[in-house]
């Protein structure tokens, strides 16, 4: 299967999934704070999960949101005449 290229905002949640919503919230705040918007469905990649280690403290879940920039940052250079 081939997936299209995408820019992602990515974070790794460490530990059990009981509080993964907190990690989603932090990632969402980062996205908004950097003038980005979500461009598609979120993906989760289980780097270490229950099949790898029965201890929830060892679990690692990568969360990736496809994003795009809402606006371009200001360019440095000469000011426009008034």
N, C-alpha and C positions, 0 to 999 in steps of 0.2 A: 504494500500500500504506500502511495506517495502522498505527502501532505504539502500544501502550499507554504512557501516561505512566509514568515510573520515576525514582527517585532514583539517580544514578550516582556512583560514585567514579571519577574520570577522571585519567589521566596521559598525557603525550605522550612517547613514546620517540623519541629523536633518533639517527639514524644507521642503520647496517645492522642486519638482523634477527638476526645471529649471536648477539647477547647480549640479545635482547628478553626472555629468561627472567629476567634480572636485574631488569628494569623491572617485570615481573609480580610478582616476589618482593617488591620494595619497595612496590608498590601493595597487595599482600596484607598485608604487615606494617602498613601504615597503616590498612587496614580493621580489622584485629584490634585495633590500638592505640586505635581510636576507638569500640570496642564496637559494631561493625557486623558484619553477616553478609551473605554473598552471596545474592541472591534470584533469580538466573537466569543464563543464559549470558552470557559475556563477549562484547563486540563490539570489533572493530578497525575503525577508519576510517583509510584511507590518505590523509593530508592532502597529502603529497608522496611519491610512490613511483617505481618504475622507469619507469613510463610518462611521468612528469613530468620526471624528471632521472636520467640514467644514473649519476650519482655517488652511491653509497650514503651518503656523509657528509651529503648534503642531504635524505635521506628523513626523514619525520616520520609516526609512526603513533600515533593516539589510541587508547588502550585504555580502555574503559568497562565497569565492573562494576555491575550493578544491586545495590543494597544496601538493608538495613533496619537500624534500631537494635535492639540486643538488649535494652537497658533504658533507661529515662529517666534523665537526669542528676538528681542531688539538687536539690530546690528550695530557694532561699534563703527564709528566713522563720523564724518562731518555732519553737523546738525543742518536740518532743512531750514532755508530762509523763511522768516515769518511773513 
